Amino acid sequence: MSKDYYKKLGENKKARFNYHIEDSLECGMELKGSEVKSLKSGKFSFGDAYVRITNNQLWLIGLHITPYSFGTIENHEPTRKRKLLAHSREINQLRRKTEERGYTLVPLSIYIKNGLIKIQIGLAKGKKRHDKRAVIKDRDIKRDLARELKK
């Protein structure tokens, strides 16, 4: 049995701060060649990216992939909608949860797995302001504790 090749290209830290992630799903992405080159060189940003389900298909909206610097006039549009590849049964489960319970779909990370670019999307519910404050407070306490232990 061979080991899977895995390289993380980027992570959406803002999503984990703003949302409670209930469940996650790995999807493929339909990309152009210049987009693949830009992603592999790390020239992308999640910004306010989200996933929408339309006509039984997953669409990634708002992900900014910088045009490839060595590309031609045929370079891609930076913020175009990108189709995500998943099984129809998984899409149906996600649709049911987002319609009934008020969840949203957000991209969590982009990585290379066995030579293919994959994206991990999460089924998320928004955090309240007091939840975010608690996260900040815990992070500050851990940082201060690490500083004290270092001395």
URVENSUL-V358864 format. One record per run of one state. SS is the DSSP state (~ for helix, > for strand, _ for the rest). FROM is the first residue (numbers start at 1). TO is the last residue. If there is no record, write none. Layout:
BEGIN
ss=SS from=FROM to=TO
ss=SS from=FROM to=TO
END
This chain:
BEGIN
ss=_ from=1 to=5
ss=> from=6 to=11
ss=_ from=12 to=12
ss=~ from=13 to=18
ss=> from=19 to=29
ss=_ from=30 to=32
ss=~ from=33 to=40
ss=_ from=41 to=43
ss=> from=44 to=45
ss=_ from=46 to=49
ss=> from=50 to=54
ss=_ from=55 to=56
ss=> from=57 to=61
ss=_ from=62 to=63
ss=> from=64 to=65
ss=_ from=66 to=81
ss=> from=82 to=85
ss=_ from=86 to=87
ss=~ from=88 to=101
ss=_ from=102 to=103
ss=> from=104 to=113
ss=_ from=114 to=115
ss=> from=116 to=126
ss=_ from=127 to=128
ss=~ from=129 to=150
ss=_ from=151 to=151
END
